[in-house]
Amino acid sequence: MDEAFLALLLADPVLSERVGRRIQWGVQPPGETATAYINLQLVSGSRRYSLDGPSRWCSVRVQVDVWADRTAEALTIWRAVENLLSGYSGPVGAVVLSMVRLEGVRGLSERLNETARLTGCSGDFVFSWRSA
């Protein structure tokens, strides 16, 4: 699921224009100096069960953090993420995603040093997935 979720974001032309390939699970690599980027974090996940036992479907919550040096840029990137993911269902590589839902949005702010500050948006996307 991790690779498919990342691939979905990396394939989007609007995100590619704004952040290039700076979309990572965890944190950006050391030495990355560009200020517009997206970090992904798996918050929780579980397998679905029925009376017959485990199903093929798993549920997951992924936190998506958008960072930029200007609020307007962070909001533009966030809107692109939300437009891509909110309500998405379908195959992505070797997995199928089912009804991606946005649950909760937060503002982000972090001081890098005395003069530089990053701003951003964060939200949790909840969805089900299974192998294709």
N, C-alpha and C positions, 0 to 999 in steps of 0.2 A: 504494500500500500504506500509506503514512504516514497518509493521511486516514482510511482504513478502520480501521486499528488504533486510532487515536485515537477514532474514532466508536464503536467497540465498547466502549471503556472509559467514554466519556462517557454512553453509554446505560444503563449498569448502575445500577439504583436504589440499591444499597448504597453504591457509590462516590460517587454523586451526593449522597447524604445526608452522607457523611463529608468529601468534598473539593470538592463543588460542581462547578464547571467548571475548577478549578485542576489540570488535567492538560495538560501542555505538552511538545512536543518541545523539547529543549535545556533552558533554565532558565526559571524563572518571570519574568514581566515585571517591570521595575523598578517599585518602589512597592507591589508585592503584599505585604501585611503578614500575611495569614492563614498559620498555621504548619502546617496539614495540606495537603499537596499531593503530586503525582506528577510526576516528570520522566521523559521517555523519550529514549533515545539509540540510534540505529542503530549497532551495533557492527561488523557485517559483512554482506555480501550477495553472492550470486553467481547466475548463471543456470545452470540444469541443462542438460546436453547428453546426447544419445544418439548412437548410431552414425549416425543420420540428421541430426544437427546440433542446433542449439539447440531446446529444448523450450519449451512455454508457461510452465513452472514456474520460479520463482526461489526460492532459499533465503535466509533472513535470520535474523540474531540481533539481538534488541532488548533493551537493558538497561532495566529498569523500576526506578526509585528512588522509594521511598515515604518521605516526611518528615513528622514531627510533633514537637510539643514534649514529648510523653510517650511512653514506650516502649509502654505498653499500647495507645494510640491507633494508633501506627505498626504494631504487630502486627495489630490489628483490620483496618486498611486493607489491609495486605499479604495477609492471609488472604482478603479479598474479591477482590483482584487474582488471587491464585493460584486460587481457586475458579472465577473467570470464565474465565481463560485456559488453565489446565492441561488439556490434552486437547481443547481447542476445535477444531472443524472446521466449516466452512460458509461461506455467502456473507455478506459484509459490504459493503453498498453495491455498488461496481463491481468488487470483487475476491472471490476465494474463498480462504479460509485453510485449510490442511490440517495437522491434527495438531500443535497448538501444544504444545511440550514445555518444561518448566522444567529448566534445566541450570545449577545452581549458585545458591546464596543466600549473601548476605553481610550483615553488620551495618554500619550507617552511624552516624557521629557527627560533628557539626561544631559548633564554638563560634562563636556569632554575635557575642557581645561578652562583657564581664566577667560578666554574670549570666544570659544566655540561651544555651541550647544546644539544638540539634535532634538527634533520634535517628531512626533509620529502618532499613529493610531494602532490599536491592537484589538483583535476580536477573536472569538472562538467559533469555529465552524464544526458542526456536529453532523455526522453522516454514517451510513452503513456501507460496507464494501464486502466483496467476495472475489475469489479468483475467477477469471473469465472462463 
